[in-house]
Amino acid sequence: MRELWQSAEERLSSSLLRIECVIAIRRASLLQGGTADDAWVQERLGLLSDVLDELNFKPVDSSIEMIIRDTPALAGCRTLDAIHVATAMHFRPYAEGPLEIVSLDSRMRRVAGKLGFQVQPSD
């Protein structure tokens, strides 16, 4: 995953990613017996901020809702993953080359592939 991150010329995502990452960090702390706001969490949130500064974000707005409404294939993945794929669909016409969707979720990968995206990591 690190190689994929470092090789990307431009990184795009739904603004939803910021929220998902914060929740994942806090959940990881709870699973390790920590709290949702301990020093470990605060350190990770600081590191997360640096990483997220390297992305361009698209807000989840009516344009994303319309893509979801107009793309029945998105029903093949979870709601939040559908938002991410719809966001990629929003960016696709503006990209100079093909967009790659990076995910480990099999449903999201399958739907993205059906919609013509390159999916990473490759199997």
The first five atom37 places (N, CA, C, CB, O) and aatype in JSON, in Angstrom:
{
  "aatype": [12, 1, 6, 10, 17, 5, 15, 0, 6, 6, 1, 10, 15, 15, 15, 10, 10, 1, 9, 6, 4, 19, 9, 0, 9, 1, 1, 0, 15, 10, 10, 5, 7, 7, 16, 0, 3, 3, 0, 17, 19, 5, 6, 1, 10, 7, 10, 10, 15, 3, 19, 10, 3, 6, 10, 2, 13, 11, 14, 19, 3, 15, 15, 9, 6, 12, 9, 9, 1, 3, 16, 14, 0, 10, 0, 7, 4, 1, 16, 10, 3, 0, 9, 8, 19, 0, 16, 0, 12, 8, 13, 1, 14, 18, 0, 6, 7, 14, 10, 6, 9, 19, 15, 10, 3, 15, 1, 12, 1, 1, 19, 0, 7, 11, 10, 7, 13, 5, 19, 5, 14, 15, 3],
  "atom_mask": [
    [1, 1, 1, 1, 1],
    [1, 1, 1, 1, 1],
    [1, 1, 1, 1, 1],
    [1, 1, 1, 1, 1],
    [1, 1, 1, 1, 1],
    [1, 1, 1, 1, 1],
    [1, 1, 1, 1, 1],
    [1, 1, 1, 1, 1],
    [1, 1, 1, 1, 1],
    [1, 1, 1, 1, 1],
    [1, 1, 1, 1, 1],
    [1, 1, 1, 1, 1],
    [1, 1, 1, 1, 1],
    [1, 1, 1, 1, 1],
    [1, 1, 1, 1, 1],
    [1, 1, 1, 1, 1],
    [1, 1, 1, 1, 1],
    [1, 1, 1, 1, 1],
    [1, 1, 1, 1, 1],
    [1, 1, 1, 1, 1],
    [1, 1, 1, 1, 1],
    [1, 1, 1, 1, 1],
    [1, 1, 1, 1, 1],
    [1, 1, 1, 1, 1],
    [1, 1, 1, 1, 1],
    [1, 1, 1, 1, 1],
    [1, 1, 1, 1, 1],
    [1, 1, 1, 1, 1],
    [1, 1, 1, 1, 1],
    [1, 1, 1, 1, 1],
    [1, 1, 1, 1, 1],
    [1, 1, 1, 1, 1],
    [1, 1, 1, 0, 1],
    [1, 1, 1, 0, 1],
    [1, 1, 1, 1, 1],
    [1, 1, 1, 1, 1],
    [1, 1, 1, 1, 1],
    [1, 1, 1, 1, 1],
    [1, 1, 1, 1, 1],
    [1, 1, 1, 1, 1],
    [1, 1, 1, 1, 1],
    [1, 1, 1, 1, 1],
    [1, 1, 1, 1, 1],
    [1, 1, 1, 1, 1],
    [1, 1, 1, 1, 1],
    [1, 1, 1, 0, 1],
    [1, 1, 1, 1, 1],
    [1, 1, 1, 1, 1],
    [1, 1, 1, 1, 1],
    [1, 1, 1, 1, 1],
    [1, 1, 1, 1, 1],
    [1, 1, 1, 1, 1],
    [1, 1, 1, 1, 1],
    [1, 1, 1, 1, 1],
    [1, 1, 1, 1, 1],
    [1, 1, 1, 1, 1],
    [1, 1, 1, 1, 1],
    [1, 1, 1, 1, 1],
    [1, 1, 1, 1, 1],
    [1, 1, 1, 1, 1],
    [1, 1, 1, 1, 1],
    [1, 1, 1, 1, 1],
    [1, 1, 1, 1, 1],
    [1, 1, 1, 1, 1],
    [1, 1, 1, 1, 1],
    [1, 1, 1, 1, 1],
    [1, 1, 1, 1, 1],
    [1, 1, 1, 1, 1],
    [1, 1, 1, 1, 1],
    [1, 1, 1, 1, 1],
    [1, 1, 1, 1, 1],
    [1, 1, 1, 1, 1],
    [1, 1, 1, 1, 1],
    [1, 1, 1, 1, 1],
    [1, 1, 1, 1, 1],
    [1, 1, 1, 0, 1],
    [1, 1, 1, 1, 1],
    [1, 1, 1, 1, 1],
    [1, 1, 1, 1, 1],
    [1, 1, 1, 1, 1],
    [1, 1, 1, 1, 1],
    [1, 1, 1, 1, 1],
    [1, 1, 1, 1, 1],
    [1, 1, 1, 1, 1],
    [1, 1, 1, 1, 1],
    [1, 1, 1, 1, 1],
    [1, 1, 1, 1, 1],
    [1, 1, 1, 1, 1],
    [1, 1, 1, 1, 1],
    [1, 1, 1, 1, 1],
    [1, 1, 1, 1, 1],
    [1, 1, 1, 1, 1],
    [1, 1, 1, 1, 1],
    [1, 1, 1, 1, 1],
    [1, 1, 1, 1, 1],
    [1, 1, 1, 1, 1],
    [1, 1, 1, 0, 1],
    [1, 1, 1, 1, 1],
    [1, 1, 1, 1, 1],
    [1, 1, 1, 1, 1],
    [1, 1, 1, 1, 1],
    [1, 1, 1, 1, 1],
    [1, 1, 1, 1, 1],
    [1, 1, 1, 1, 1],
    [1, 1, 1, 1, 1],
    [1, 1, 1, 1, 1],
    [1, 1, 1, 1, 1],
    [1, 1, 1, 1, 1],
    [1, 1, 1, 1, 1],
    [1, 1, 1, 1, 1],
    [1, 1, 1, 1, 1],
    [1, 1, 1, 1, 1],
    [1, 1, 1, 0, 1],
    [1, 1, 1, 1, 1],
    [1, 1, 1, 1, 1],
    [1, 1, 1, 0, 1],
    [1, 1, 1, 1, 1],
    [1, 1, 1, 1, 1],
    [1, 1, 1, 1, 1],
    [1, 1, 1, 1, 1],
    [1, 1, 1, 1, 1],
    [1, 1, 1, 1, 1],
    [1, 1, 1, 1, 1]
  ],
  "atom_positions": [
    [[0.82, -1.18, 0.0], [0.0, 0.0, 0.0], [0.88, 1.26, 0.0], [-0.94, -0.01, 1.2], [0.55, 2.26, -0.64]],
    [[1.97, 1.19, 0.71], [2.87, 2.34, 0.75], [3.39, 2.67, -0.64], [4.04, 2.09, 1.71], [3.47, 3.84, -1.02]],
    [[3.74, 1.63, -1.42], [4.21, 1.86, -2.79], [3.14, 2.5, -3.64], [4.66, 0.55, -3.42], [3.43, 3.4, -4.43]],
    [[1.9, 2.06, -3.49], [0.8, 2.67, -4.24], [0.65, 4.14, -3.88], [-0.52, 1.92, -3.98], [0.47, 4.98, -4.76]],
    [[0.73, 4.44, -2.6], [0.6, 5.82, -2.13], [1.72, 6.68, -2.71], [0.63, 5.87, -0.59], [1.47, 7.76, -3.25]],
    [[2.94, 6.19, -2.6], [4.09, 6.98, -3.05], [4.14, 7.14, -4.56], [5.36, 6.35, -2.57], [4.68, 8.13, -5.05]],
    [[3.59, 6.19, -5.31], [3.65, 6.27, -6.76], [2.54, 7.13, -7.36], [3.57, 4.88, -7.34], [2.6, 7.49, -8.53]],
    [[1.53, 7.46, -6.58], [0.41, 8.25, -7.1], [0.84, 9.7, -7.33], [-0.78, 8.2, -6.12], [1.41, 10.35, -6.45]],
    [[0.55, 10.19, -8.52], [0.86, 11.59, -8.83], [-0.14, 12.52, -8.17], [0.87, 11.81, -10.34], [0.21, 13.61, -7.71]],
    [[-1.39, 12.09, -8.14], [-2.44, 12.88, -7.51], [-3.33, 11.94, -6.72], [-3.26, 13.69, -8.56], [-3.64, 10.83, -7.16]],
    [[-3.74, 12.39, -5.55], [-4.56, 11.57, -4.67], [-5.89, 12.28, -4.46], [-3.85, 11.29, -3.31], [-5.93, 13.42, -4.0]],
    [[-6.97, 11.59, -4.79], [-8.32, 12.16, -4.71], [-9.18, 11.28, -3.82], [-8.95, 12.3, -6.12], [-9.01, 10.06, -3.78]],
    [[-10.11, 11.9, -3.11], [-11.01, 11.12, -2.28], [-12.25, 11.92, -1.93], [-10.3, 10.66, -1.0], [-12.31, 13.14, -2.1]],
    [[-13.22, 11.2, -1.44], [-14.4, 11.81, -0.85], [-14.0, 12.39, 0.5], [-15.56, 10.78, -0.71], [-13.13, 11.85, 1.19]],
    [[-14.64, 13.48, 0.88], [-14.38, 14.05, 2.21], [-14.75, 13.06, 3.32], [-15.16, 15.36, 2.39], [-14.33, 13.21, 4.46]],
    [[-15.52, 12.08, 2.96], [-15.9, 11.01, 3.89], [-14.67, 10.3, 4.47], [-16.8, 10.0, 3.19], [-14.7, 9.83, 5.61]],
    [[-13.59, 10.23, 3.69], [-12.38, 9.54, 4.15], [-11.85, 10.12, 5.45], [-11.29, 9.61, 3.07], [-11.4, 9.38, 6.32]],
    [[-11.9, 11.43, 5.59], [-11.4, 12.06, 6.82], [-12.13, 11.52, 8.05], [-11.57, 13.6, 6.75], [-11.52, 11.2, 9.07]],
    [[-13.44, 11.41, 7.92], [-14.26, 10.93, 9.03], [-13.97, 9.46, 9.3], [-15.76, 11.13, 8.73], [-13.81, 9.06, 10.46]],
    [[-13.9, 8.66, 8.25], [-13.63, 7.23, 8.41], [-12.3, 6.99, 9.11], [-13.64, 6.53, 7.06], [-12.19, 6.1, 9.96]],
    [[-11.29, 7.77, 8.76], [-9.97, 7.58, 9.37], [-9.96, 7.92, 10.84], [-8.94, 8.44, 8.65], [-9.36, 7.2, 11.64]],
    [[-10.62, 9.0, 11.22], [-10.7, 9.37, 12.64], [-11.39, 8.28, 13.44], [-11.44, 10.72, 12.82], [-10.92, 7.89, 14.51]],
    [[-12.5, 7.79, 12.93], [-13.23, 6.72, 13.63], [-12.38, 5.46, 13.72], [-14.57, 6.42, 12.91], [-12.36, 4.8, 14.76]],
    [[-11.67, 5.12, 12.65], [-10.83, 3.91, 12.65], [-9.72, 4.01, 13.69], [-10.22, 3.66, 11.26], [-9.42, 3.04, 14.38]],
    [[-9.11, 5.18, 13.81], [-8.05, 5.37, 14.81], [-8.63, 5.23, 16.22], [-7.38, 6.76, 14.64], [-8.05, 4.54, 17.06]],
    [[-9.75, 5.87, 16.46], [-10.35, 5.78, 17.79], [-10.82, 4.36, 18.11], [-11.54, 6.75, 17.9], [-10.66, 3.89, 19.24]],
    [[-11.38, 3.69, 17.12], [-11.82, 2.3, 17.33], [-10.62, 1.4, 17.63], [-12.6, 1.78, 16.09], [-10.7, 0.51, 18.48]],
    [[-9.52, 1.62, 16.93], [-8.31, 0.82, 17.17], [-7.83, 1.0, 18.6], [-7.19, 1.19, 16.18], [-7.4, 0.03, 19.24]],
    [[-7.88, 2.21, 19.11], [-7.48, 2.44, 20.49], [-8.38, 1.7, 21.46], [-7.48, 3.94, 20.8], [-7.91, 1.07, 22.4]],
    [[-9.68, 1.77, 21.22], [-10.62, 1.07, 22.09], [-10.38, -0.44, 22.08], [-12.06, 1.37, 21.68], [-10.45, -1.1, 23.11]],
    [[-10.1, -0.98, 20.9], [-9.85, -2.42, 20.78], [-8.56, -2.84, 21.5], [-9.77, -2.82, 19.31], [-8.41, -4.0, 21.89]],
    [[-7.63, -1.89, 21.67], [-6.38, -2.17, 22.37], [-6.48, -1.87, 23.87], [-5.25, -1.37, 21.74], [-5.48, -1.93, 24.59]],
    [[-7.68, -1.53, 24.32], [-7.86, -1.23, 25.74], [-7.63, 0.22, 26.1], [0.0, 0.0, 0.0], [-7.64, 0.57, 27.28]],
    [[-7.41, 1.06, 25.12], [-7.22, 2.48, 25.37], [-8.55, 3.22, 25.38], [0.0, 0.0, 0.0], [-9.62, 2.61, 25.46]],
    [[-8.46, 4.53, 25.3], [-9.67, 5.35, 25.22], [-9.73, 5.99, 23.83], [-9.71, 6.44, 26.35], [-8.77, 5.92, 23.06]],
    [[-10.85, 6.6, 23.54], [-11.05, 7.21, 22.23], [-10.33, 8.54, 22.09], [-12.52, 7.4, 21.95], [-10.37, 9.17, 21.03]],
    [[-9.66, 8.99, 23.17], [-8.98, 10.28, 23.1], [-7.67, 10.29, 23.89], [-9.9, 11.38, 23.64], [-7.25, 11.32, 24.4]],
    [[-7.02, 9.12, 23.97], [-5.78, 9.04, 24.73], [-4.59, 9.56, 23.91], [-5.52, 7.6, 25.19], [-4.76, 10.01, 22.78]],
    [[-3.41, 9.49, 24.48], [-2.21, 10.01, 23.82], [-1.93, 9.28, 22.52], [-1.0, 9.9, 24.75], [-1.5, 9.89, 21.54]],
    [[-2.16, 7.97, 22.49], [-1.96, 7.18, 21.27], [-2.84, 7.72, 20.15], [-2.25, 5.68, 21.52], [-2.39, 7.87, 19.01]],
    [[-4.1, 7.99, 20.47], [-5.04, 8.53, 19.49], [-4.58, 9.91, 19.02], [-6.47, 8.61, 20.09], [-4.57, 10.19, 17.83]],
    [[-4.21, 10.75, 19.96], [-3.79, 12.11, 19.59], [-2.57, 12.09, 18.67], [-3.48, 12.92, 20.84], [-2.49, 12.87, 17.72]],
    [[-1.63, 11.19, 18.95], [-0.45, 11.06, 18.09], [-0.86, 10.63, 16.69], [0.55, 10.05, 18.7], [-0.39, 11.19, 15.7]],
    [[-1.73, 9.62, 16.6], [-2.17, 9.12, 15.29], [-2.97, 10.17, 14.52], [-3.01, 7.85, 15.46], [-2.84, 10.28, 13.31]],
    [[-3.79, 10.93, 15.23], [-4.57, 11.98, 14.56], [-3.64, 13.06, 13.99], [-5.57, 12.62, 15.54], [-3.93, 13.63, 12.94]],
    [[-2.54, 13.33, 14.68], [-1.55, 14.28, 14.15], [-0.9, 13.75, 12.88], [0.0, 0.0, 0.0], [-0.74, 14.49, 11.91]],
    [[-0.53, 12.46, 12.9], [0.05, 11.84, 11.71], [-0.97, 11.79, 10.57], [0.55, 10.42, 12.03], [-0.62, 12.01, 9.41]],
    [[-2.21, 11.51, 10.92], [-3.28, 11.47, 9.92], [-3.42, 12.82, 9.23], [-4.6, 11.06, 10.56], [-3.6, 12.88, 8.01]],
    [[-3.35, 13.87, 9.98], [-3.48, 15.21, 9.41], [-2.43, 15.45, 8.32], [-3.35, 16.27, 10.5], [-2.73, 16.03, 7.28]],
    [[-1.2, 15.01, 8.58], [-0.13, 15.16, 7.59], [-0.44, 14.38, 6.32], [1.21, 14.7, 8.17], [-0.21, 14.87, 5.22]],
    [[-0.96, 13.17, 6.46], [-1.29, 12.34, 5.31], [-2.45, 12.95, 4.52], [-1.65, 10.91, 5.77], [-2.4, 13.02, 3.29]],
    [[-3.48, 13.38, 5.23], [-4.65, 13.92, 4.55], [-4.35, 15.22, 3.81], [-5.76, 14.14, 5.55], [-5.05, 15.58, 2.86]],
    [[-3.32, 15.92, 4.25], [-2.92, 17.14, 3.54], [-2.45, 16.85, 2.11], [-1.8, 17.86, 4.31], [-2.37, 17.76, 1.29]],
    [[-2.14, 15.58, 1.82], [-1.65, 15.19, 0.5], [-2.78, 14.79, -0.45], [-0.68, 14.05, 0.64], [-2.52, 14.36, -1.57]],
    [[-4.02, 14.93, -0.01], [-5.17, 14.53, -0.84], [-5.99, 15.75, -1.26], [-6.05, 13.54, -0.08], [-5.99, 16.78, -0.6]],
    [[-6.69, 15.58, -2.37], [-7.7, 16.54, -2.81], [-9.05, 15.9, -2.5], [-7.56, 16.91, -4.34], [-9.3, 14.76, -2.87]],
    [[-9.91, 16.65, -1.82], [-11.18, 16.1, -1.37], [-12.36, 16.7, -2.12], [-11.35, 16.32, 0.11], [-12.36, 17.87, -2.49]],
    [[-13.36, 15.86, -2.33], [-14.64, 16.27, -2.9], [-15.68, 16.11, -1.79], [-15.02, 15.42, -4.18], [-15.83, 15.03, -1.23]],
    [[-16.39, 17.18, -1.48], [-17.45, 17.05, -0.48], [-18.56, 16.1, -0.97], [-18.05, 18.43, -0.14], [-18.81, 15.99, -2.16]],
    [[-19.18, 15.44, -0.03], [-20.35, 14.62, -0.36], [-21.51, 15.61, -0.49], [-20.63, 13.49, 0.75], [-21.99, 16.15, 0.5]],
    [[-21.94, 15.83, -1.73], [-22.97, 16.83, -1.99], [-23.98, 16.28, -2.98], [-22.34, 18.14, -2.52], [-24.01, 15.08, -3.26]],
    [[-24.81, 17.16, -3.51], [-25.88, 16.7, -4.41], [-25.33, 16.09, -5.7], [-26.79, 17.86, -4.75], [-25.99, 15.24, -6.3]],
    [[-24.14, 16.5, -6.14], [-23.58, 15.88, -7.35], [-23.24, 14.42, -7.11], [-22.32, 16.65, -7.81], [-23.42, 13.59, -8.01]],
    [[-22.75, 14.09, -5.92], [-22.46, 12.7, -5.57], [-23.76, 11.92, -5.42], [-21.62, 12.62, -4.26], [-23.87, 10.78, -5.87]],
    [[-24.75, 12.54, -4.8], [-26.06, 11.9, -4.66], [-26.64, 11.56, -6.03], [-27.02, 12.82, -3.89], [-27.2, 10.48, -6.2]],
    [[-26.51, 12.45, -7.0], [-27.06, 12.2, -8.33], [-26.33, 11.05, -9.03], [-26.98, 13.47, -9.18], [-26.96, 10.25, -9.71]],
    [[-25.02, 10.98, -8.86], [-24.28, 9.87, -9.45], [-24.77, 8.55, -8.85], [-22.75, 10.03, -9.21], [-24.98, 7.58, -9.57]],
    [[-24.96, 8.54, -7.55], [-25.45, 7.32, -6.89], [-26.85, 6.99, -7.38], [-25.43, 7.49, -5.35], [-27.17, 5.83, -7.65]],
    [[-27.69, 8.0, -7.49], [-29.06, 7.79, -7.95], [-29.09, 7.25, -9.38], [-29.86, 9.11, -7.87], [-29.94, 6.43, -9.73]],
    [[-28.15, 7.71, -10.22], [-28.13, 7.35, -11.63], [-27.3, 6.11, -11.95], [-27.61, 8.48, -12.43], [-27.21, 5.72, -13.11]],
    [[-26.69, 5.48, -10.94], [-25.8, 4.34, -11.17], [-26.24, 3.15, -10.33], [-24.33, 4.72, -10.83], [-25.74, 2.95, -9.22]],
    [[-27.18, 2.36, -10.84], [-27.68, 1.21, -10.08], [-26.6, 0.24, -9.64], [-28.7, 0.47, -10.9], [-26.74, -0.42, -8.6]],
    [[-25.51, 0.12, -10.39], [-24.45, -0.82, -10.04], [-23.84, -0.54, -8.68], [-23.36, -0.79, -11.09], [-23.27, -1.44, -8.06]],
    [[-23.94, 0.7, -8.2], [-23.37, 1.04, -6.89], [-24.07, 0.32, -5.74], [-23.45, 2.55, -6.67], [-23.54, 0.28, -4.63]],
    [[-25.24, -0.24, -5.99], [-25.93, -1.01, -4.96], [-25.18, -2.29, -4.61], [-27.35, -1.35, -5.41], [-25.5, -2.95, -3.62]],
    [[-24.18, -2.64, -5.41], [-23.4, -3.85, -5.15], [-22.36, -3.71, -4.07], [0.0, 0.0, 0.0], [-21.67, -4.67, -3.74]],
    [[-22.23, -2.51, -3.49], [-21.29, -2.35, -2.38], [-21.96, -1.58, -1.24], [-20.0, -1.61, -2.86], [-23.08, -1.09, -1.38]],
    [[-21.27, -1.49, -0.14], [-21.81, -0.81, 1.03], [-21.99, 0.69, 0.73], [-20.88, -1.0, 2.25], [-21.36, 1.22, -0.18]],
    [[-22.84, 1.33, 1.49], [-23.19, 2.73, 1.24], [-21.97, 3.65, 1.22], [-24.16, 3.21, 2.3], [-21.82, 4.45, 0.3]],
    [[-21.11, 3.55, 2.22], [-19.97, 4.45, 2.27], [-19.0, 4.16, 1.13], [-19.25, 4.34, 3.62], [-18.38, 5.08, 0.59]],
    [[-18.84, 2.9, 0.76], [-18.0, 2.56, -0.38], [-18.61, 3.08, -1.67], [-17.8, 1.03, -0.46], [-17.89, 3.53, -2.56]],
    [[-19.94, 3.03, -1.78], [-20.61, 3.59, -2.95], [-20.34, 5.08, -3.07], [-22.12, 3.33, -2.89], [-20.18, 5.59, -4.18]],
    [[-20.28, 5.77, -1.96], [-19.95, 7.2, -1.99], [-18.54, 7.41, -2.52], [-20.08, 7.82, -0.58], [-18.3, 8.32, -3.31]],
    [[-17.61, 6.57, -2.1], [-16.23, 6.68, -2.6], [-16.16, 6.42, -4.11], [-15.31, 5.7, -1.85], [-15.49, 7.15, -4.84]],
    [[-16.85, 5.39, -4.58], [-16.83, 5.08, -6.02], [-17.52, 6.2, -6.79], [-17.53, 3.72, -6.31], [-17.04, 6.6, -7.86]],
    [[-18.62, 6.72, -6.28], [-19.3, 7.83, -6.94], [-18.39, 9.06, -7.01], [-20.62, 8.18, -6.2], [-18.42, 9.81, -7.99]],
    [[-17.6, 9.26, -5.98], [-16.65, 10.37, -5.99], [-15.61, 10.18, -7.09], [-15.96, 10.51, -4.61], [-15.26, 11.13, -7.79]],
    [[-15.13, 8.96, -7.24], [-14.19, 8.68, -8.34], [-14.86, 8.91, -9.69], [-13.67, 7.21, -8.24], [-14.24, 9.42, -10.62]],
    [[-16.13, 8.54, -9.79], [-16.87, 8.78, -11.03], [-16.98, 10.28, -11.31], [-18.27, 8.14, -10.96], [-16.91, 10.71, -12.46]],
    [[-17.14, 11.06, -10.26], [-17.19, 12.52, -10.4], [-15.86, 13.05, -10.96], [-17.5, 13.19, -9.06], [-15.85, 13.9, -11.85]],
    [[-14.76, 12.55, -10.42], [-13.43, 13.03, -10.83], [-13.01, 12.52, -12.21], [-12.4, 12.61, -9.8], [-12.21, 13.17, -12.88]],
    [[-13.52, 11.38, -12.63], [-13.04, 10.72, -13.85], [-12.98, 11.64, -15.08], [-13.92, 9.54, -14.16], [-11.97, 11.61, -15.79]],
    [[-14.0, 12.44, -15.38], [-13.92, 13.27, -16.58], [-12.81, 14.33, -16.54], [-15.23, 13.96, -16.8], [-12.41, 14.84, -17.59]],
    [[-12.32, 14.65, -15.36], [-11.31, 15.68, -15.21], [-9.89, 15.12, -15.17], [-11.57, 16.48, -13.97], [-8.92, 15.88, -15.22]],
    [[-9.77, 13.82, -15.07], [-8.45, 13.18, -14.94], [-7.76, 13.1, -16.3], [-8.59, 11.77, -14.33], [-8.41, 12.87, -17.32]],
    [[-6.48, 13.28, -16.29], [-5.7, 13.19, -17.52], [-5.52, 11.75, -17.98], [-4.34, 13.83, -17.33], [-5.35, 11.49, -19.17]],
    [[-5.56, 10.83, -17.07], [-5.42, 9.41, -17.38], [-6.44, 8.62, -16.59], [0.0, 0.0, 0.0], [-7.31, 9.19, -15.93]],
    [[-6.34, 7.3, -16.64], [-7.29, 6.47, -15.9], [-7.11, 6.63, -14.39], [-7.14, 5.0, -16.29], [-5.99, 6.78, -13.89]],
    [[-8.21, 6.6, -13.68], [-8.16, 6.65, -12.22], [-8.09, 5.23, -11.67], [-9.39, 7.4, -11.65], [-8.7, 4.31, -12.21]],
    [[-7.35, 5.08, -10.6], [-7.28, 3.81, -9.9], [-8.01, 3.96, -8.57], [-5.8, 3.35, -9.69], [-7.86, 4.96, -7.87]],
    [[-8.78, 2.96, -8.24], [-9.42, 2.91, -6.93], [-8.64, 1.93, -6.09], [-10.94, 2.51, -7.03], [-8.41, 0.78, -6.49]],
    [[-8.24, 2.38, -4.92], [-7.47, 1.53, -4.01], [-8.4, 1.11, -2.86], [-6.2, 2.28, -3.47], [-8.91, 1.94, -2.12]],
    [[-8.59, -0.19, -2.75], [-9.45, -0.73, -1.7], [-9.12, -2.19, -1.48], [-10.94, -0.55, -2.07], [-8.69, -2.89, -2.4]],
    [[-9.32, -2.65, -0.27], [-9.2, -4.07, 0.04], [-10.56, -4.74, 0.13], [-8.43, -4.27, 1.35], [-10.65, -5.96, 0.29]],
    [[-11.63, -3.95, 0.03], [-12.98, -4.48, 0.13], [-13.39, -5.14, -1.19], [-13.98, -3.37, 0.52], [-13.39, -4.48, -2.23]],
    [[-13.73, -6.41, -1.14], [-14.01, -7.16, -2.37], [-15.24, -6.63, -3.11], [-14.22, -8.63, -2.05], [-15.24, -6.58, -4.34]],
    [[-16.26, -6.23, -2.38], [-17.46, -5.7, -3.06], [-17.16, -4.38, -3.76], [-18.6, -5.5, -2.05], [-17.58, -4.18, -4.9]],
    [[-16.45, -3.51, -3.08], [-16.11, -2.23, -3.7], [-15.21, -2.44, -4.92], [-15.42, -1.31, -2.68], [-15.39, -1.78, -5.94]],
    [[-14.27, -3.34, -4.81], [-13.36, -3.64, -5.91], [-14.14, -4.16, -7.12], [-12.31, -4.66, -5.47], [-13.88, -3.77, -8.26]],
    [[-15.08, -5.06, -6.86], [-15.87, -5.65, -7.94], [-16.71, -4.58, -8.65], [-16.78, -6.76, -7.4], [-16.73, -4.53, -9.88]],
    [[-17.4, -3.75, -7.89], [-18.24, -2.7, -8.47], [-17.38, -1.69, -9.24], [-19.04, -1.98, -7.37], [-17.74, -1.29, -10.35]],
    [[-16.28, -1.27, -8.65], [-15.4, -0.31, -9.33], [-14.89, -0.88, -10.65], [-14.2, 0.08, -8.42], [-14.84, -0.18, -11.66]],
    [[-14.5, -2.15, -10.64], [-14.05, -2.8, -11.88], [-15.13, -2.83, -12.93], [0.0, 0.0, 0.0], [-14.86, -2.58, -14.11]],
    [[-16.36, -3.15, -12.52], [-17.48, -3.18, -13.47], [-17.75, -1.79, -14.05], [-18.74, -3.71, -12.78], [-18.25, -1.67, -15.17]],
    [[-17.43, -0.76, -13.29], [-17.65, 0.61, -13.76], [-16.45, 1.16, -14.52], [-17.96, 1.51, -12.58], [-16.4, 2.34, -14.84]],
    [[-15.48, 0.3, -14.8], [-14.36, 0.67, -15.67], [-13.14, 1.25, -14.98], [0.0, 0.0, 0.0], [-12.26, 1.79, -15.65]],
    [[-13.08, 1.16, -13.68], [-11.9, 1.66, -12.97], [-10.83, 0.59, -12.85], [-12.29, 2.17, -11.59], [-11.13, -0.59, -12.75]],
    [[-9.58, 1.01, -12.86], [-8.5, 0.13, -12.48], [-8.55, 0.01, -10.96], [-7.1, 0.65, -12.99], [-8.78, 1.01, -10.27]],
    [[-8.35, -1.19, -10.45], [-8.46, -1.42, -9.01], [-7.1, -1.88, -8.5], [-9.56, -2.46, -8.68], [-6.46, -2.76, -9.08]],
    [[-6.68, -1.28, -7.39], [-5.43, -1.62, -6.75], [-5.71, -1.98, -5.3], [-4.4, -0.46, -6.84], [-6.71, -1.5, -4.76]],
    [[-4.91, -2.79, -4.64], [-3.78, -3.49, -5.22], [-4.26, -4.59, -6.17], [-2.9, -4.08, -4.11], [-5.32, -5.17, -5.99]],
    [[-3.45, -4.84, -7.16], [-3.81, -5.88, -8.11], [-3.72, -7.23, -7.43], [-2.89, -5.83, -9.36], [-2.9, -7.44, -6.53]],
    [[-4.57, -8.14, -7.85], [-4.59, -9.47, -7.22], [-3.35, -10.26, -7.5], [-5.78, -10.25, -7.69], [-3.22, -11.4, -7.04]]
  ]
}
